[in-house]
């Protein structure tokens, strides 16, 4: 963990606490924030570089989908923002890093139960090698996340390797979902454990 600290604690509007050059290793990559004032007085950029997707899913203990490869992301955030908490965040495939996604057998079988069209679609996207990945993320103060993504990929199991372009939009209240499935607490515990391990190694 690396950070420069200047200011006051407890902090206030008149006497803020300023953090700069904050960075630490996370999920095989790095999280960094160049500047952050507490309380916040402007948007701060949280940058994620070379995040290992396999480690992310392992920490989340999600086994219906397997992913390999690395991504970069920038999340401009403002904790007290009236319009957005995450404002036009971006997620992209890391340069020259192959990204693969494979759906689990149970998930594939479940999706195929939806009908003939779903069965054909799942057969095409059950395994994908990403050539391009671009996503936009916004999170409102009430917890509604908006994801807009464009993916260019191909199924390595198909001989033709014809490119598939997927335009995907999703909206979800992540706060409600976090609480409903009691997933957040486990994810937080795993994340905290990883961070504490890094700190103990210093």
MIDOSE-1310 file (N, C-alpha, C; in nm, 2 decimals, decimal comma, always signed):
residues 202
xxxx	+0,08/-0,12/+0,00/+0,00/+0,00/+0,00/+0,09/+0,12/+0,00; +0,06/+0,22/-0,09/+0,14/+0,34/-0,10/+0,04/+0,46/-0,11; +0,06/+0,56/-0,03/-0,02/+0,67/-0,03/+0,05/+0,79/+0,04; +0,02/+0,91/-0,01/+0,07/+1,03/+0,06/-0,05/+1,10/+0,12
xxxx	-0,03/+1,14/+0,25/-0,14/+1,19/+0,33/-0,11/+1,33/+0,38; -0,20/+1,42/+0,36/-0,18/+1,56/+0,41/-0,31/+1,62/+0,45; -0,32/+1,69/+0,56/-0,44/+1,75/+0,61/-0,48/+1,72/+0,75; -0,61/+1,70/+0,77/-0,66/+1,69/+0,91/-0,74/+1,57/+0,93
xxxx	-0,74/+1,52/+1,05/-0,83/+1,41/+1,09/-0,87/+1,43/+1,23; -1,00/+1,43/+1,27/-1,11/+1,42/+1,18/-1,11/+1,53/+1,08; -1,16/+1,51/+0,96/-1,16/+1,61/+0,86/-1,30/+1,68/+0,85; -1,30/+1,79/+0,78/-1,42/+1,87/+0,77/-1,41/+1,95/+0,63
xxxx	-1,51/+2,02/+0,60/-1,50/+2,10/+0,48/-1,39/+2,20/+0,48; -1,38/+2,26/+0,60/-1,27/+2,37/+0,62/-1,14/+2,31/+0,63; -1,13/+2,19/+0,69/-1,00/+2,12/+0,71/-1,01/+1,98/+0,65; -0,99/+1,97/+0,52/-1,00/+1,84/+0,46/-0,88/+1,75/+0,48
xxxx	-0,89/+1,62/+0,45/-0,78/+1,52/+0,45/-0,76/+1,49/+0,31; -0,63/+1,51/+0,26/-0,60/+1,49/+0,12/-0,51/+1,37/+0,10; -0,56/+1,28/+0,02/-0,48/+1,16/-0,02/-0,43/+1,17/-0,16; -0,31/+1,14/-0,19/-0,26/+1,14/-0,32/-0,17/+1,02/-0,35
xxxx	-0,16/+0,99/-0,48/-0,08/+0,87/-0,52/-0,10/+0,75/-0,44; -0,23/+0,72/-0,42/-0,27/+0,60/-0,35/-0,27/+0,49/-0,45; -0,21/+0,38/-0,41/-0,21/+0,26/-0,49/-0,19/+0,13/-0,41; -0,24/+0,02/-0,45/-0,21/-0,11/-0,39/-0,24/-0,22/-0,49
xxxx	-0,17/-0,33/-0,47/-0,19/-0,45/-0,55/-0,33/-0,51/-0,52; -0,40/-0,55/-0,63/-0,53/-0,61/-0,61/-0,56/-0,70/-0,73; -0,59/-0,83/-0,70/-0,64/-0,93/-0,80/-0,54/-0,94/-0,91; -0,41/-0,95/-0,88/-0,31/-0,96/-0,98/-0,27/-0,84/-1,06
xxxx	-0,34/-0,73/-1,03/-0,31/-0,60/-1,09/-0,30/-0,49/-0,99; -0,34/-0,38/-1,02/-0,32/-0,26/-0,93/-0,44/-0,17/-0,93; -0,48/-0,12/-0,81/-0,58/-0,01/-0,80/-0,51/+0,11/-0,76; -0,54/+0,23/-0,82/-0,48/+0,35/-0,79/-0,58/+0,47/-0,80
xxxx	-0,55/+0,57/-0,71/-0,63/+0,69/-0,71/-0,53/+0,80/-0,70; -0,52/+0,89/-0,80/-0,42/+0,99/-0,80/-0,44/+1,10/-0,69; -0,57/+1,15/-0,68/-0,60/+1,24/-0,58/-0,74/+1,22/-0,52; -0,75/+1,23/-0,39/-0,88/+1,22/-0,33/-0,88/+1,31/-0,20
xxxx	-0,98/+1,39/-0,20/-1,00/+1,48/-0,08/-1,12/+1,43/+0,00; -1,10/+1,42/+0,13/-1,21/+1,39/+0,23/-1,25/+1,50/+0,32; -1,37/+1,55/+0,31/-1,48/+1,51/+0,23/-1,45/+1,55/+0,08; -1,51/+1,48/-0,01/-1,49/+1,50/-0,15/-1,54/+1,63/-0,20
xxxx	-1,45/+1,70/-0,28/-1,50/+1,83/-0,34/-1,50/+1,82/-0,49; -1,46/+1,71/-0,55/-1,46/+1,69/-0,69/-1,45/+1,54/-0,72; -1,48/+1,51/-0,85/-1,47/+1,37/-0,89/-1,33/+1,32/-0,88; -1,32/+1,19/-0,83/-1,19/+1,13/-0,83/-1,19/+1,00/-0,92
xxxx	-1,08/+0,98/-0,98/-1,07/+0,86/-1,07/-1,01/+0,74/-1,00; -1,08/+0,63/-0,99/-1,03/+0,50/-0,95/-0,99/+0,43/-1,07; -0,86/+0,39/-1,08/-0,81/+0,32/-1,19/-0,77/+0,18/-1,15; -0,81/+0,08/-1,23/-0,78/-0,06/-1,22/-0,70/-0,10/-1,34
xxxx	-0,58/-0,16/-1,32/-0,50/-0,20/-1,43/-0,46/-0,35/-1,41; -0,48/-0,42/-1,53/-0,44/-0,56/-1,54/-0,51/-0,64/-1,43; -0,64/-0,62/-1,41/-0,71/-0,70/-1,31/-0,74/-0,84/-1,37; -0,70/-0,94/-1,30/-0,71/-1,08/-1,34/-0,86/-1,13/-1,32
xxxx	-0,93/-1,16/-1,43/-1,07/-1,19/-1,42/-1,09/-1,33/-1,35; -0,99/-1,42/-1,36/-1,01/-1,55/-1,30/-1,00/-1,53/-1,15; -0,91/-1,44/-1,10/-0,90/-1,42/-0,96/-1,02/-1,34/-0,90; -1,08/-1,26/-0,99/-1,20/-1,18/-0,95/-1,31/-1,28/-0,92
xxxx	-1,33/-1,38/-1,02/-1,44/-1,47/-1,00/-1,42/-1,57/-0,89; -1,29/-1,61/-0,87/-1,25/-1,69/-0,76/-1,28/-1,63/-0,62; -1,25/-1,50/-0,61/-1,28/-1,43/-0,48/-1,43/-1,42/-0,46; -1,50/-1,40/-0,57/-1,65/-1,39/-0,56/-1,72/-1,52/-0,54
xxxx	-1,64/-1,63/-0,56/-1,69/-1,77/-0,54/-1,81/-1,79/-0,64; -1,79/-1,75/-0,76/-1,90/-1,77/-0,86/-1,85/-1,87/-0,96; -1,92/-1,98/-0,97/-1,87/-2,09/-1,06/-1,95/-2,12/-1,18; -2,05/-2,04/-1,21/-2,13/-2,07/-1,33/-2,07/-2,02/-1,46
xxxx	-1,97/-1,93/-1,44/-1,90/-1,88/-1,56/-1,75/-1,88/-1,52; -1,67/-1,92/-1,62/-1,52/-1,91/-1,60/-1,47/-1,81/-1,69; -1,37/-1,73/-1,64/-1,31/-1,62/-1,73/-1,16/-1,62/-1,70; -1,09/-1,59/-1,81/-0,95/-1,57/-1,80/-0,91/-1,44/-1,88
xxxx	-0,80/-1,39/-1,84/-0,76/-1,27/-1,91/-0,76/-1,15/-1,81; -0,72/-1,03/-1,86/-0,71/-0,91/-1,78/-0,78/-0,79/-1,84; -0,83/-0,71/-1,75/-0,90/-0,59/-1,80/-0,84/-0,46/-1,73; -0,86/-0,35/-1,79/-0,84/-0,22/-1,73/-0,97/-0,15/-1,71
xxxx	-0,98/-0,06/-1,61/-1,10/+0,02/-1,59/-1,07/+0,15/-1,53; -1,15/+0,25/-1,56/-1,14/+0,38/-1,49/-1,29/+0,41/-1,44; -1,30/+0,43/-1,31/-1,43/+0,46/-1,25/-1,42/+0,60/-1,19; -1,46/+0,71/-1,26/-1,47/+0,84/-1,19/-1,59/+0,83/-1,09
xxxx	-1,56/+0,86/-0,96/-1,66/+0,85/-0,86/-1,67/+0,97/-0,77; -1,79/+0,99/-0,72/-1,82/+1,10/-0,63/-1,92/+1,05/-0,53; -1,87/+1,02/-0,41/-1,96/+0,96/-0,31/-2,08/+1,04/-0,28; -2,07/+1,17/-0,29/-2,19/+1,26/-0,26/-2,24/+1,32/-0,38
xxxx	-2,22/+1,27/-0,50/-2,27/+1,32/-0,62/-2,42/+1,31/-0,63; -2,48/+1,42/-0,68/-2,63/+1,42/-0,69/-2,68/+1,34/-0,81; -2,60/+1,33/-0,91/-2,64/+1,26/-1,03/-2,58/+1,12/-1,05; -2,46/+1,11/-1,00/-2,39/+0,98/-1,02/-2,29/+0,96/-0,91
xxxx	-2,27/+0,83/-0,87/-2,17/+0,79/-0,78/-2,05/+0,74/-0,86; -2,07/+0,66/-0,97/-1,98/+0,63/-1,07/-2,03/+0,70/-1,20; -1,94/+0,78/-1,26/-1,99/+0,87/-1,37/-1,91/+0,84/-1,49; -1,98/+0,77/-1,58/-1,92/+0,73/-1,71/-1,79/+0,65/-1,69
xxxx	-1,80/+0,54/-1,61/-1,68/+0,46/-1,60/-1,66/+0,37/-1,72; -1,54/+0,33/-1,74/-1,50/+0,26/-1,86/-1,43/+0,13/-1,82; -1,46/+0,02/-1,90/-1,39/-0,11/-1,88/-1,35/-0,15/-2,02; -1,22/-0,19/-2,03/-1,16/-0,23/-2,16/-1,07/-0,35/-2,14
xxxx	-1,06/-0,43/-2,24/-0,97/-0,54/-2,24/-0,83/-0,48/-2,23; -0,74/-0,54/-2,15/-0,60/-0,50/-2,14/-0,53/-0,52/-2,27; -0,44/-0,44/-2,31/-0,37/-0,45/-2,43/-0,30/-0,59/-2,45; -0,32/-0,65/-2,56/-0,26/-0,78/-2,60/-0,28/-0,89/-2,50
xxxx	-0,39/-0,88/-2,42/-0,43/-0,98/-2,32/-0,55/-1,05/-2,37; -0,54/-1,18/-2,40/-0,66/-1,26/-2,44/-0,76/-1,27/-2,33; -0,89/-1,25/-2,36/-0,99/-1,26/-2,26/-1,09/-1,37/-2,31; -1,11/-1,47/-2,23/-1,20/-1,58/-2,26/-1,31/-1,60/-2,16
xxxx	-1,43/-1,64/-2,21/-1,54/-1,66/-2,12/-1,60/-1,79/-2,16; -1,63/-1,88/-2,06/-1,69/-2,00/-2,08/-1,80/-2,02/-1,98; -1,92/-2,05/-2,03/-2,04/-2,07/-1,95/-2,03/-2,21/-1,89; -2,07/-2,23/-1,76/-2,08/-2,36/-1,70/-2,18/-2,45/-1,75
xxxx	-2,17/-2,58/-1,74/-2,26/-2,67/-1,80/-2,40/-2,65/-1,75; -2,42/-2,63/-1,62/-2,55/-2,62/-1,56/-2,62/-2,49/-1,61; -2,54/-2,39/-1,63/-2,60/-2,26/-1,68/-2,64/-2,28/-1,83; -2,56/-2,35/-1,90/-2,59/-2,37/-2,04/-2,72/-2,45/-2,06
xxxx	-2,73/-2,56/-1,98/-2,85/-2,64/-1,99/-2,97/-2,56/-1,94; -2,96/-2,48/-1,84/-3,07/-2,40/-1,79/-3,12/-2,30/-1,90; -3,02/-2,23/-1,97/-3,06/-2,14/-2,07/-3,12/-2,20/-2,19; -3,08/-2,32/-2,22/-3,14/-2,40/-2,34/-3,28/-2,43/-2,31
xxxx	-3,33/-2,44/-2,19/-3,46/-2,47/-2,16/-3,56/-2,36/-2,20; -3,50/-2,24/-2,23/-3,58/-2,13/-2,27/-3,65/-2,14/-2,41; -3,60/-2,23/-2,49/-3,66/-2,25/-2,62/-3,56/-2,27/-2,73; -3,61/-2,28/-2,85/-3,52/-2,31/-2,97/-3,43/-2,19/-3,00
xxxx	-3,48/-2,07/-2,99/-3,39/-1,96/-3,02/-3,28/-1,95/-2,92; -3,32/-1,96/-2,79/-3,22/-1,95/-2,68/-3,11/-2,06/-2,69; -3,16/-2,18/-2,74/-3,07/-2,30/-2,75/-2,96/-2,27/-2,86; -3,00/-2,21/-2,97/-2,91/-2,17/-3,08/-2,81/-2,06/-3,03
xxxx	-2,87/-1,96/-2,96/-2,78/-1,85/-2,91/-2,68/-1,90/-2,81; -2,72/-1,99/-2,72/-2,63/-2,04/-2,62/-2,52/-2,13/-2,68; -2,55/-2,20/-2,79/-2,46/-2,28/-2,86/-2,35/-2,19/-2,92; -2,38/-2,07/-2,96/-2,29/-1,98/-3,02/-2,20/-1,92/-2,92
xxxx	-2,26/-1,87/-2,80/-2,18/-1,79/-2,71/-2,14/-1,87/-2,58; -2,15/-2,00/-2,58/-2,12/-2,08/-2,47/-1,97/-2,07/-2,43; -1,89/-2,04/-2,53/-1,74/-2,01/-2,51/-1,70/-1,91/-2,61; -1,64/-1,80/-2,56/-1,60/-1,69/-2,64/-1,46/-1,64/-2,61
xxxx	-1,38/-1,61/-2,72/-1,26/-1,54/-2,71/-1,28/-1,40/-2,75; -1,25/-1,31/-2,66/-1,28/-1,17/-2,69/-1,17/-1,10/-2,77; -1,21/-1,04/-2,88/-1,12/-0,96/-2,96/-1,12/-0,81/-2,91; -1,24/-0,77/-2,88/-1,26/-0,63/-2,83/-1,37/-0,63/-2,71
xxxx	-1,34/-0,55/-2,61/-1,44/-0,54/-2,50/-1,44/-0,39/-2,46; -1,55/-0,33/-2,48/-1,57/-0,19/-2,43/-1,70/-0,18/-2,36; -1,69/-0,12/-2,24/-1,81/-0,11/-2,16/-1,82/+0,02/-2,09; -1,94/+0,08/-2,07/-1,96/+0,20/-1,99/-2,04/+0,17/-1,87
xxxx	-2,01/+0,22/-1,76/-2,08/+0,20/-1,63/-2,11/+0,33/-1,57; -2,24/+0,34/-1,52/-2,28/+0,45/-1,44/-2,36/+0,40/-1,32; -2,34/+0,46/-1,21/-2,41/+0,42/-1,08/-2,47/+0,54/-1,02; -2,60/+0,54/-1,00/-2,67/+0,66/-0,94/-2,67/+0,65/-0,79
xxxx	-2,69/+0,76/-0,72/-2,69/+0,75/-0,57/-2,79/+0,65/-0,51; -2,90/+0,62/-0,58/-2,99/+0,53/-0,52/-2,96/+0,38/-0,56; -2,84/+0,36/-0,62/-2,79/+0,22/-0,64/-2,82/+0,16/-0,77; -2,88/+0,24/-0,87/-2,91/+0,18/-1,00/-2,79/+0,19/-1,09
xxxx	-2,74/+0,08/-1,13/-2,63/+0,07/-1,22/-2,67/+0,05/-1,36; -2,61/+0,12/-1,45/-2,64/+0,11/-1,60/-2,51/+0,06/-1,67; -2,52/-0,05/-1,74/-2,41/-0,10/-1,81/-2,44/-0,11/-1,96; -2,36/-0,05/-2,04/-2,37/-0,05/-2,18/-2,24/-0,11/-2,24
xxxx	-2,24/-0,22/-2,31/-2,12/-0,28/-2,36/-2,13/-0,32/-2,50; -2,01/-0,33/-2,57/-2,00/-0,38/-2,70/-1,88/-0,48/-2,70; -1,91/-0,60/-2,74/-1,82/-0,71/-2,74/-1,80/-0,77/-2,88; -1,68/-0,78/-2,93/-1,65/-0,85/-3,05/-1,57/-0,97/-3,01
xxxx	-1,62/-1,09/-3,05/-1,56/-1,21/-3,01/-1,59/-1,32/-3,11; -1,53/-1,44/-3,08/-1,56/-1,56/-3,17/-1,56/-1,68/-3,08; -1,63/-1,79/-3,12/-1,63/-1,91/-3,05/-1,52/-2,00/-3,10; -1,42/-2,03/-3,01/-1,30/-2,11/-3,06/-1,34/-2,25/-3,10
xxxx	-1,46/-2,30/-3,05/-1,50/-2,43/-3,08/-1,56/-2,45/-3,23; -1,59/-2,33/-3,29/-1,64/-2,33/-3,43/-1,52/-2,32/-3,53; -1,53/-2,40/-3,63/-1,42/-2,40/-3,73/-1,40/-2,26/-3,80; -1,51/-2,19/-3,82/-1,51/-2,07/-3,90/-1,45/-1,95/-3,83
xxxx	-1,46/-1,95/-3,70/-1,41/-1,84/-3,62/-1,48/-1,71/-3,66; -1,60/-1,71/-3,71/-1,67/-1,59/-3,75/-1,69/-1,50/-3,64; -1,66/-1,37/-3,66/-1,68/-1,27/-3,54/-1,82/-1,26/-3,50; -1,84/-1,24/-3,37/-1,97/-1,22/-3,32/-1,97/-1,08/-3,25
xxxx	-2,06/-1,00/-3,28/-2,07/-0,87/-3,22/-2,19/-0,86/-3,13; -2,17/-0,84/-3,00/-2,28/-0,83/-2,90/-2,29/-0,69/-2,85; -2,41/-0,64/-2,85/-2,44/-0,51/-2,79/-2,53/-0,54/-2,67; -2,48/-0,52/-2,55/-2,55/-0,56/-2,43/-2,57/-0,44/-2,34
xxxx	-2,70/-0,43/-2,30/-2,74/-0,32/-2,20/-2,80/-0,38/-2,08; -2,77/-0,34/-1,96/-2,83/-0,39/-1,84/-2,85/-0,28/-1,74; -2,95/-0,30/-1,66/-2,98/-0,21/-1,55/-3,02/-0,29/-1,43; -2,96/-0,25/-1,32/-2,98/-0,33/-1,19/-2,96/-0,24/-1,07
xxxx	-3,04/-0,26/-0,97/-3,01/-0,19/-0,84/-2,92/-0,27/-0,77; -2,79/-0,24/-0,77/-2,69/-0,32/-0,71/-2,70/-0,32/-0,56; -2,75/-0,22/-0,49/-2,76/-0,22/-0,35/-2,86/-0,32/-0,30; -2,98/-0,33/-0,37/-3,08/-0,43/-0,34/-3,03/-0,57/-0,37
xxxx	-2,96/-0,58/-0,49/-2,91/-0,72/-0,52/-2,81/-0,76/-0,42; -2,72/-0,67/-0,38/-2,61/-0,70/-0,28/-2,67/-0,76/-0,15; -2,78/-0,69/-0,11/-2,84/-0,73/+0,02/-2,93/-0,86/+0,00; -3,00/-0,87/-0,11/-3,09/-0,98/-0,13/-3,03/-1,11/-0,13
xxxx	-2,91/-1,12/-0,20/-2,85/-1,25/-0,21/-2,74/-1,27/-0,11; -2,73/-1,17/-0,02/-2,63/-1,18/+0,09/-2,49/-1,22/+0,03; -2,46/-1,16/-0,08/-2,34/-1,19/-0,16/-2,23/-1,09/-0,12; -2,28/-0,97/-0,09/-2,18/-0,86/-0,06/-2,09/-0,89/+0,06
xxxx	-2,15/-0,94/+0,17/-2,07/-0,97/+0,28/-1,96/-1,07/+0,26; -1,99/-1,17/+0,18/-1,88/-1,27/+0,15/-1,78/-1,21/+0,06; -1,82/-1,13/-0,04/-1,73/-1,07/-0,13/-1,64/-0,97/-0,05; -1,70/-0,89/+0,04/-1,62/-0,79/+0,11/-1,52/-0,87/+0,20
xxxx	-1,56/-0,98/+0,27/-1,47/-1,05/+0,35/-1,35/-1,10/+0,27; -1,38/-1,16/+0,15/-1,27/-1,21/+0,07/-1,18/-1,09/+0,03; -1,23/-0,98/-0,01/-1,15/-0,87/-0,05/-1,07/-0,81/+0,06; -1,13/-0,80/+0,18/-1,06/-0,75/+0,30/-0,94/-0,85/+0,33
xxxx	-0,97/-0,98/+0,32/-0,87/-1,08/+0,35/-0,75/-1,06/+0,26; -0,77/-1,04/+0,13/-0,67/-1,02/+0,03/-0,59/-0,89/+0,06; -0,66/-0,78/+0,10/-0,59/-0,66/+0,13/-0,50/-0,67/+0,25; -0,56/-0,74/+0,36/-0,48/-0,76/+0,48/-0,36/-0,84/+0,46
xxxx	-0,37/-0,94/+0,37/-0,26/-1,03/+0,34/-0,14/-0,94/+0,28; -0,18/-0,85/+0,19/-0,08/-0,76/+0,12/-0,02/-0,67/+0,23; -0,10/-0,62/+0,32/-0,04/-0,53/+0,42/+0,06/-0,60/+0,51; +0,02/-0,73/+0,55/+0,11/-0,81/+0,64/+0,24/-0,84/+0,57
xx	+0,24/-0,84/+0,44/+0,37/-0,88/+0,37/+0,46/-0,76/+0,36; +0,41/-0,64/+0,39/+0,49/-0,52/+0,38/+0,60/-0,52/+0,49
